[in-house]
Amino acid sequence: MIKHDELITMRAIAICFKPFLKPEEALIYTNLGRTQFAKKCDEFGVFKNNMGYYKREEIDKMLAGEKSSIIEA
């Protein structure tokens, strides 16, 4: 379980200008649970890159309700 202080620190880092987010940071950034986040990623075509990170730009598009550029192609 994540401690409250660690959660605050992770949230601050996730909201900064990082172009790629770890899965835990992406959950905090979107304020969604693991299952809800997975469903939205499937729906909007947001996937991890080869290193296991999510592209913040794609997450922002998902939160805005726009389809991923992969889905649009």
C-alpha positions in Angstrom: 0.0 0.0 0.0 1.2 3.5 -0.8 1.8 5.8 2.2 0.0 9.2 2.1 3.2 11.1 1.9 4.4 9.0 -1.0 1.1 9.5 -2.8 1.4 13.3 -2.4 5.0 13.2 -3.8 4.0 11.0 -6.7 1.1 13.2 -7.6 3.3 16.3 -7.6 5.8 14.5 -9.9 3.1 13.2 -12.2 1.5 16.7 -12.6 4.9 18.2 -13.5 6.2 18.3 -17.1 7.1 14.6 -17.5 6.4 13.5 -21.1 6.1 9.9 -20.0 4.3 8.5 -16.9 4.8 5.2 -15.1 1.6 3.2 -14.7 1.2 4.2 -11.1 1.7 7.9 -12.0 -0.8 7.6 -14.8 -3.4 6.3 -12.3 -2.8 9.2 -10.0 -2.7 11.7 -12.9 -6.1 10.5 -14.3 -7.6 10.0 -10.8 -9.0 6.6 -12.0 -8.8 3.2 -10.4 -6.8 0.5 -12.1 -9.8 -1.2 -13.7 -11.4 2.1 -14.9 -8.0 3.2 -16.3 -7.5 0.0 -18.2 -11.0 0.2 -19.7 -10.5 3.8 -20.8 -7.1 3.0 -22.3 -8.7 0.1 -24.3 -11.5 2.4 -25.4 -9.3 5.3 -26.5 -6.4 3.3 -27.8 -3.8 4.4 -25.2 -1.0 1.8 -24.8 2.3 1.6 -23.0 5.5 2.0 -25.0 8.2 -0.6 -25.1 9.7 0.7 -21.9 6.4 0.3 -20.0 5.5 4.0 -19.9 2.4 5.9 -21.0 2.8 9.0 -23.2 1.3 11.9 -21.3 0.0 13.5 -24.5 -2.0 10.4 -25.3 -3.4 10.4 -21.7 -4.4 14.1 -22.1 -6.2 13.3 -25.3 -8.0 10.4 -23.6 -9.1 12.7 -20.7 -10.4 15.2 -23.2 -12.4 12.5 -25.0 -10.4 12.4 -28.2 -9.3 9.2 -29.9 -5.7 8.3 -30.0 -3.7 8.9 -33.2 -3.3 5.2 -33.5 -7.0 4.6 -33.6 -7.6 7.4 -36.1 -5.1 6.0 -38.6 
